[in-house]
Amino acid sequence: MAAGLALIAVVSACGATSSQPVKDTIAVVAAENQYGDVAAQIGGKDVSVTSVESNPNTDPHTYEVSPSIAQQVGAALVVIQNGVGYDNYLTRILSASSNPSRRVLNVQHLLGLPDSTPNPHLWYDPTTMPKVANALAADYAALKPVDASYFTANASRFIASLNPWLQALSSFKSRYAGTPVATTEPVADYMLQAAGADNLTPFKFQADIMNGVDPAPQDVSLETSLFTQHKVKVLVYNQQVTDTLTQTFISAAQSAKIPVIGVYETMPTPGYNYQSWMLAEVTSLQKAVADGISTQHL
């Protein structure tokens, strides 16, 4: 309790009160580094971006914020969070900080999604980031009107740069629509849907794994049968969060000569931006289905 009060005190002390246009660099904090990457691309020279979650070896669902991050959030003029319960720690920090100039971009709210949205991995949906880019351009322009056209141009450039990913999804769908796949969690489900794949793993099972709940024995048996009976062409698993059960499915798929691909909840670094990361994930899917090649690590 004392630590929580100290955290609130730190954040509250950082809250700015000015609502005047920003003359210098805009401080931005993004909960996840994929949003931070896009924020940096749209803001360019006018922003300084801090991404809270950027370690691909951690589970974003169980992230615990430090006082230093709380202080950065309190001082930021733009804060980006995914929403849908994925990064509630940021909501708690924001509620403890008062800053009338700060603009908060909640992607869930931007997309008009209810709190009951079952899959929080919104960045895998091809329709998400163009809306985020335009919203960021508008937020930056409100804070620094003199560079409004610069932000708009950066957003347009970013959206155009997504075309290789969109074309790869379209190409996969035209050639391999209906390809049966299995998953451990719904991390890349939006992308799989866009690619026209048929996910045979029940969503309840995926949600149990995602939420750290032991799935029912019959669901485990059903998932295992997808490999032992060769019902799927590929297994897609969350590369950042594995346990004994997940490894059992990976081993079952490998024993059945079914390729396995690992997908990420946060953007792998270094070496990727959002666009190249998403393209790499589709390329892995393509190689798995077309050539039987596993890609467990990007």
BAGU-531955 format. One record per residue: x, y, z of N, C-alpha, C in turn. Coordinates in pm, whole numbers, padded with zeros to 5 digits, always signed. Example, Ala and Ser with C-alpha at 12.3 -4.5 7.8 and 13.67 -1.06 7.14 Angstrom:
BEGIN
+01319-00569+00780+01230-00450+00780+01320-00330+00780;+01285-00225+00708+01367-00106+00714+01290+00003+00787;
REM end
This chain:
BEGIN
+00084-00121+00000+00000+00000+00000+00087+00125+00000;+00194+00122+00083+00283+00238+00089+00349+00263-00045;+00390+00152-00112+00452+00166-00244+00357+00227-00343;+00229+00186-00335+00129+00242-00426+00110+00390-00405;+00109+00434-00276+00094+00577-00247+00216+00654-00296;+00333+00594-00282+00454+00660-00329+00451+00677-00479;+00401+00575-00550+00391+00580-00695+00298+00692-00738;+00184+00704-00673+00089+00811-00705+00150+00946-00679;+00226+00956-00569+00289+01084-00537+00389+01124-00644;+00467+01027-00692+00565+01056-00797+00496+01105-00922;+00389+01035-00963+00318+01073-01085+00253+01209-01070;+00186+01231-00959+00116+01357-00940+00212+01475-00944;+00332+01455-00893+00429+01565-00892+00476+01600-01031;+00457+01507-01128+00507+01531-01263+00404+01597-01353;+00282+01607-01312+00177+01655-01401+00196+01800-01439;+00198+01825-01571+00208+01963-01619+00070+02027-01617;+00067+02157-01621-00062+02226-01617-00083+02318-01736;+00023+02340-01816+00012+02431-01928-00064+02368-02043;-00147+02447-02111-00218+02400-02228-00173+02476-02352;-00057+02543-02345-00004+02618-02457+00059+02523-02559;+00065+02564-02686+00131+02480-02788+00275+02450-02749;+00320+02328-02782+00455+02286-02749+00553+02349-02847;+00664+02401-02795+00766+02461-02881+00879+02364-02909;+00903+02273-02816+01015+02182-02830+00965+02040-02860;+01043+01943-02820+01009+01803-02847+00889+01758-02766;+00800+01683-02829+00683+01627-02762+00723+01496-02696;+00705+01487-02565+00735+01364-02492+00619+01265-02509;+00652+01146-02556+00551+01043-02583+00587+00917-02504;+00487+00855-02443+00505+00725-02379+00404+00629-02439;+00453+00515-02488+00367+00410-02542+00377+00288-02453;+00265+00225-02426+00268+00106-02341+00346-00007-02406;+00326-00027-02537+00393-00134-02611+00481-00074-02720;+00593-00138-02747+00689-00076-02838+00644-00072-02983;+00546-00155-03021+00494-00143-03157+00422-00010-03177;+00350+00034-03075+00287+00165-03082+00392+00276-03070;+00494+00251-02989+00601+00349-02978+00674+00368-03110;+00693+00260-03182+00760+00268-03312+00679+00352-03410;+00550+00328-03415+00464+00406-03505+00460+00552-03460;+00455+00575-03329+00455+00712-03277+00580+00787-03320;+00693+00718-03320+00818+00781-03361+00819+00809-03511;+00762+00718-03588+00759+00738-03733+00670+00857-03770;+00561+00874-03700+00470+00985-03731+00524+01117-03679;+00585+01114-03561+00634+01237-03501+00769+01283-03551;+00851+01188-03595+00981+01222-03650+01066+01305-03556;+01118+01416-03608+01208+01503-03534+01143+01574-03416;+01011+01573-03413+00940+01651-03311+00902+01573-03187;+00938+01443-03181+00896+01364-03066+01013+01290-03003;+00995+01261-02875+01086+01174-02801+01000+01064-02741;+01023+00940-02783+00932+00830-02750+00996+00733-02652;+00922+00700-02549+00959+00594-02455+00856+00482-02465;+00903+00359-02487+00813+00243-02490+00831+00164-02361;+00721+00142-02292+00728+00073-02163+00764-00073-02181;+00693-00142-02270+00714-00285-02291+00787-00307-02422;+00911-00351-02413+00991-00371-02533+01077-00497-02528;+01062-00575-02423+01141-00697-02407+01063-00817-02458;+01106-00879-02569+01032-00992-02623+01040-01117-02537;+01116-01112-02430+01128-01229-02342+01039-01218-02219;+00948-01120-02218+00857-01103-02105+00713-01118-02150;+00626-01143-02054+00483-01157-02081+00416-01022-02056;+00367-00954-02162+00304-00823-02143+00184-00826-02049;+00118-00941-02041-00002-00951-01957+00030-00938-01809;+00154-00967-01772+00191-00965-01630+00293-00857-01599;+00304-00758-01687+00405-00653-01668+00375-00571-01543;+00482-00539-01468+00469-00455-01350+00551-00327-01372;+00485-00212-01359+00550-00086-01390+00641-00041-01277;+00748+00029-01313+00842+00082-01215+00810+00229-01189;+00857+00283-01075+00835+00427-01047+00894+00518-01154;+01006+00478-01216+01066+00563-01319+00976+00575-01441;+00911+00465-01477+00816+00469-01589+00696+00554-01552;+00649+00541-01429+00537+00622-01383+00569+00770-01394;+00692+00805-01364+00734+00944-01372+00733+00992-01517;+00779+00908-01609+00780+00944-01750+00638+00960-01804;+00549+00872-01762+00409+00883-01804+00350+01013-01753;+00380+01047-01629+00327+01170-01572+00372+01294-01646;+00492+01289-01704+00546+01405-01773+00514+01407-01922;+00461+01298-01975+00436+01287-02119+00319+01374-02163;+00326+01422-02285+00215+01497-02345+00129+01410-02434;+00182+01295-02477+00103+01197-02551+00130+01061-02491;+00025+00990-02457+00035+00855-02402-00050+00762-02488;+00008+00649-02524-00061+00552-02610-00074+00420-02536;-00195+00369-02531-00216+00238-02472-00309+00156-02559;-00295+00026-02550-00375-00065-02631-00519-00071-02584;-00539-00080-02451-00674-00095-02397-00717-00241-02396;-00845-00265-02383-00906-00399-02373-00844-00478-02257;-00806-00407-02150-00751-00474-02033-00608-00519-02047;-00545-00489-02159-00410-00539-02187-00303-00464-02107;-00325-00336-02085-00225-00254-02016-00293-00164-01914;-00367-00226-01824-00441-00151-01723-00351-00072-01628;-00226-00115-01614-00135-00042-01527-00122+00103-01571;-00132+00125-01702-00119+00261-01753-00241+00345-01715;-00357+00283-01716-00479+00353-01674-00466+00397-01529;-00410+00313-01445-00393+00348-01303-00297+00465-01287;-00189+00464-01364-00093+00574-01355-00157+00704-01401;-00230+00698-01513-00293+00819-01566-00396+00876-01471;-00467+00788-01402-00569+00836-01309-00507+00908-01190;-00380+00882-01164-00312+00947-01052-00240+01074-01095;-00249+01108-01222-00176+01223-01275-00273+01322-01338;-00252+01450-01313-00336+01553-01372-00255+01635-01469;-00297+01636-01596-00226+01710-01699-00325+01748-01809;-00378+01870-01807-00478+01910-01906-00424+01915-02049;-00294+01921-02065-00236+01925-02200-00216+01786-02259;-00214+01686-02175-00181+01551-02221-00294+01493-02305;-00256+01426-02409-00352+01357-02496-00326+01207-02485;-00433+01133-02454-00423+00988-02436-00490+00918-02553;-00413+00838-02624-00466+00761-02735-00486+00617-02689;-00611+00581-02663-00646+00445-02626-00696+00377-02752;-00622+00278-02800-00652+00217-02931-00788+00148-02929;-00822+00086-02819-00955+00026-02807-01064+00128-02834;-01054+00243-02770-01155+00347-02787-01151+00406-02927;-01031+00420-02982-01017+00470-03119-01092+00381-03217;-01086+00250-03194-01151+00155-03284-01297+00132-03248;-01342+00192-03139-01482+00175-03098-01514+00036-03047;-01418-00028-02981-01437-00166-02934-01485-00168-02790;-01574-00260-02756-01621-00270-02617-01517-00334-02527;-01534-00316-02396-01443-00377-02300-01445-00529-02309;-01554-00585-02360-01568-00729-02369-01498-00789-02490;-01429-00709-02568-01356-00760-02685-01264-00874-02640;-01281-00995-02695-01210-01111-02641-01062-01117-02673;-01021-01060-02785-00880-01068-02826-00818-00929-02821;-00725-00905-02729-00669-00770-02713-00553-00737-02806;-00511-00829-02889-00390-00809-02971-00425-00731-03097;-00465-00606-03078-00525-00526-03184-00429-00490-03295;-00300-00484-03267-00202-00441-03367-00184-00542-03480;-00230-00665-03461-00223-00764-03569-00335-00748-03671;-00433-00666-03641-00540-00637-03735-00489-00533-03835;-00491-00563-03965-00437-00470-04064-00507-00334-04069;-00626-00325-04012-00698-00198-04015-00663-00107-03898;-00587-00156-03801-00562-00079-03678-00462+00034-03695;-00343+00005-03742-00237+00105-03739-00260+00225-03832;-00327+00212-03945-00358+00334-04020-00441+00433-03939;-00535+00382-03860-00616+00470-03776-00532+00530-03664;-00442+00449-03608-00353+00499-03504-00263+00609-03560;-00211+00588-03680-00122+00687-03742-00193+00820-03762;-00314+00816-03814-00389+00940-03837-00425+01008-03706;-00459+00929-03604-00493+00986-03474-00370+01053-03411;-00255+00989-03424-00133+01047-03371-00099+01178-03442;-00114+01179-03574-00087+01303-03650-00176+01416-03600;-00301+01385-03571-00394+01487-03521-00355+01532-03381;-00315+01438-03295-00274+01474-03159-00148+01560-03161;-00051+01520-03241+00071+01599-03250+00043+01739-03304;-00044+01746-03405-00076+01876-03464-00144+01968-03364;-00226+01910-03276-00293+01991-03174-00192+02048-03075;-00085+01972-03050+00017+02016-02956+00121+02107-03022;+00145+02086-03148+00245+02164-03221+00191+02200-03359;+00097+02296-03365+00028+02330-03490+00121+02371-03604;+00235+02428-03570+00325+02476-03674+00375+02363-03763;+00377+02241-03711+00426+02126-03788+00314+02030-03828;+00193+02077-03833+00078+01990-03864+00094+01920-03998;+00138+01992-04100+00151+01931-04233+00261+01824-04234;+00364+01844-04153+00472+01746-04140+00419+01615-04082;+00337+01624-03977+00280+01504-03916+00185+01433-04013;+00104+01510-04084+00012+01450-04180+00086+01377-04290;+00193+01437-04338+00273+01373-04443+00338+01244-04392;+00387+01247-04269+00448+01127-04211+00346+01015-04196;+00223+01050-04156+00118+00949-04142+00084+00888-04278;+00075+00970-04380+00045+00920-04514+00156+00827-04563;+00279+00867-04536+00394+00785-04577+00393+00651-04503;+00363+00656-04376+00358+00532-04298+00249+00438-04351;+00132+00491-04373+00020+00408-04421+00054+00344-04556;+00117+00419-04643+00158+00364-04772+00261+00253-04755;+00345+00265-04653+00450+00166-04631+00397+00032-04580;+00271+00027-04544+00209-00098-04502+00169-00186-04620;+00176-00133-04742+00129-00207-04860+00196-00342-04880;+00328-00356-04861+00387-00490-04877+00325-00594-04784;+00297-00555-04660+00230-00647-04567+00090-00682-04616;+00014-00580-04656-00122-00604-04702-00123-00691-04828;-00026-00669-04916-00017-00749-05037+00020-00894-05004;+00107-00912-04905+00144-01048-04864+00024-01122-04806;-00057-01053-04727-00179-01114-04674-00274-01152-04786;-00290-01061-04880-00380-01087-04993-00330-01204-05078;-00200-01208-05099-00142-01317-05177-00161-01451-05109;-00138-01454-04977-00158-01579-04904-00304-01623-04912;-00393-01529-04894-00536-01562-04896-00579-01615-05033;-00526-01556-05140-00565-01601-05274-00513-01741-05305;-00400-01778-05244-00338-01908-05274-00372-02016-05172;-00391-01975-05046-00404-02075-04940-00525-02051-04849;-00627-01986-04901-00748-01962-04818-00802-02093-04764;-00842-02090-04637-00899-02209-04575-00795-02305-04519;-00668-02267-04523-00564-02352-04466-00588-02373-04318;-00598-02498-04272-00622-02522-04129-00496-02501-04046;-00510-02425-03939-00397-02399-03850-00441-02422-03706;-00344-02439-03619-00368-02448-03475-00291-02335-03408;-00341-02289-03294-00275-02184-03218-00276-02221-03070;-00185-02161-02994-00190-02178-02849-00262-02061-02785;-00242-01941-02839-00306-01819-02789-00355-01737-02909;-00443-01640-02884-00497-01561-02996-00408-01443-03037;-00277-01455-03015-00187-01343-03042-00201-01294-03185;-00191-01384-03282-00193-01345-03423-00327-01376-03491;-00431-01398-03414-00559-01439-03473-00612-01339-03575;-00598-01210-03548-00648-01110-03643-00574-01122-03776;-00447-01145-03770-00369-01161-03893-00407-01290-03965;-00425-01397-03890-00465-01524-03952-00600-01511-04021;-00691-01438-03959-00821-01414-04021-00806-01336-04150;-00722-01232-04147-00699-01151-04267-00635-01233-04378;-00556-01333-04341-00490-01418-04439-00581-01530-04489;-00699-01541-04431-00793-01643-04476-00768-01781-04419;-00684-01792-04315-00656-01921-04254-00775-01966-04169;-00787-02096-04148-00895-02153-04068-00837-02205-03937;-00857-02131-03831-00802-02167-03700-00891-02271-03634;-00841-02393-03621-00920-02503-03566-00913-02511-03414;-00828-02431-03351-00821-02430-03205-00936-02348-03149;-01021-02406-03063-01132-02330-03005-01082-02206-02932;-01158-02097-02943-01112-01974-02879-01107-01988-02728;-01195-02063-02669-01193-02081-02524-01059-02136-02479;-01007-02231-02555-00877-02287-02522-00768-02181-02534;-00770-02105-02641-00671-01999-02660-00677-01897-02545;-00800-01861-02506-00817-01762-02399-00766-01816-02266;-00789-01945-02240-00739-02005-02116-00587-01995-02109;-00521-02031-02218-00375-02024-02220-00329-01879-02203;-00394-01787-02274-00357-01646-02267-00371-01592-02125;-00475-01634-02055-00504-01581-01922-00443-01663-01809;-00361-01760-01842-00295-01839-01740-00386-01935-01667;-00493-01978-01735-00589-02072-01677-00563-02211-01734;-00564-02311-01648-00545-02448-01695-00664-02489-01782;-00641-02522-01908-00753-02563-01994-00808-02699-01952;-00933-02722-01988-00998-02848-01954-00926-02963-02025;-00920-03079-01961-00850-03194-02020-00902-03229-02161;-01033-03215-02180-01087-03248-02313-01040-03150-02418;-01017-03024-02376-00966-02924-02471-00820-02951-02505;-00745-02998-02406-00606-03035-02431-00600-03152-02529;-00688-03248-02508-00693-03364-02597-00730-03324-02739;-00825-03232-02750-00866-03185-02882-00750-03116-02953;-00679-03029-02879-00566-02958-02939-00458-03057-02984;-00430-03154-02900-00328-03253-02934-00366-03332-03059;-00495-03361-03072-00541-03440-03188-00522-03366-03320;-00516-03234-03314-00494-03157-03436-00359-03192-03498;-00266-03233-03414-00132-03269-03463-00120-03419-03489;-00164-03498-03393-00150-03643-03409-00233-03695-03524;-00344-03629-03554-00429-03671-03666-00407-03587-03792;-00305-03503-03789-00265-03423-03905-00381-03340-03962;-00453-03275-03871-00567-03194-03914-00527-03052-03952;-00406-03011-03915-00362-02874-03943-00231-02875-04020;-00203-02762-04083-00082-02747-04164+00029-02675-04089;-00005-02606-03980+00095-02529-03906+00045-02502-03764;+00139-02491-03671+00109-02448-03535+00167-02310-03515;+00082-02217-03467+00125-02081-03436+00120-02065-03285;+00233-02032-03224+00234-02019-03078+00296-01886-03036;+00267-01847-02913+00320-01724-02857+00464-01747-02814;+00558-01693-02889+00699-01717-02864+00745-01656-02732;+00674-01555-02682+00715-01485-02561+00670-01554-02433;+00570-01639-02443+00516-01703-02323+00500-01852-02349;+00594-01930-02300+00585-02075-02317+00596-02143-02181;+00531-02256-02170+00539-02336-02049+00541-02483-02089;+00529-02570-01993+00536-02714-02020+00426-02757-02116;+00304-02704-02097+00194-02743-02183+00216-02696-02327;+00259-02571-02341+00287-02519-02475+00394-02602-02543;+00498-02637-02469+00606-02717-02527+00557-02854-02569;+00458-02907-02497+00400-03035-02535+00337-03027-02674;+00267-02917-02701+00205-02901-02831+00310-02880-02941;+00413-02803-02909+00521-02782-03006+00586-02916-03041;+00610-02997-02940+00672-03128-02962+00581-03219-03043;+00450-03213-03014+00355-03296-03088+00351-03255-03235;+00354-03125-03259+00355-03077-03398+00482-03120-03468;+00595-03105-03402+00722-03143-03464+00728-03293-03492;+00674-03373-03400+00672-03517-03422+00587-03555-03542;+00483-03476-03567+00395-03500-03680+00442-03432-03808;+00563-03373-03802+00621-03302-03918+00537-03182-03961;+00474-03120-03861+00394-02999-03886+00479-02879-03848;+00501-02784-03940+00586-02669-03909+00528-02583-03797;+00619-02519-03724+00583-02438-03608+00637-02298-03629;+00552-02197-03603+00600-02060-03610+00568-01987-03480;+00665-01908-03435+00647-01828-03315+00609-01686-03353;+00508-01632-03285+00468-01494-03307+00490-01416-03178;+00498-01285-03190+00539-01201-03078+00429-01104-03038;+00425-01073-02908+00331-00974-02857+00389-00833-02860;+00520-00823-02846+00587-00695-02861+00685-00705-02977;+00710-00595-03042+00794-00594-03162+00936-00639-03131;+00987-00739-03202+01124-00784-03179+01224-00672-03209;+01321-00658-03122+01424-00555-03142+01560-00616-03110;+01666-00567-03175+01662-00464-03281+01633-00528-03416;+01628-00445-03518+01620-00495-03654+01485-00485-03720;+01382-00448-03645+01249-00440-03704+01183-00306-03673;+01099-00262-03765+00997-00163-03733+00863-00234-03747;+00755-00164-03720+00625-00230-03722+00597-00296-03856;+00626-00224-03966+00596-00275-04099+00674-00403-04130;+00805-00401-04105+00887-00517-04138+00855-00635-04046;+00817-00607-03921+00777-00712-03828+00652-00784-03878;+00549-00710-03912+00426-00771-03960+00449-00850-04089;+00531-00796-04178+00562-00866-04302+00637-00996-04273;+00729-00991-04177+00805-01111-04140+00713-01220-04085;+00610-01181-04009+00517-01280-03954+00440-01350-04067;+00396-01274-04166+00323-01334-04279+00418-01420-04363;+00541-01375-04379+00639-01453-04453+00664-01587-04385;+00668-01587-04252+00684-01712-04178+00566-01806-04202;+00447-01750-04204+00328-01831-04231+00334-01889-04372;+00373-01806-04468+00384-01850-04606+00486-01965-04619;+00602-01950-04557+00705-02053-04566+00659-02183-04499;+00583-02170-04391+00535-02289-04321+00438-02368-04408;+00344-02298-04469+00240-02366-04547+00294-02413-04683;+00373-02328-04747+00420-02362-04882+00538-02458-04882;+00627-02443-04783+00751-02520-04787+00776-02607-04664;+00685-02601-04566+00703-02682-04446+00816-02636-04358;+00848-02507-04363+00961-02451-04287+00912-02388-04157;+00974-02425-04047+00941-02366-03917+01022-02239-03895;+00958-02139-03832+01026-02016-03793+00984-01987-03649;+01062-02035-03554+01025-02014-03414+01077-01883-03358;+01179-01827-03424+01235-01699-03379+01259-01611-03499;+01220-01485-03490+01250-01390-03596+01392-01337-03578;
REM end
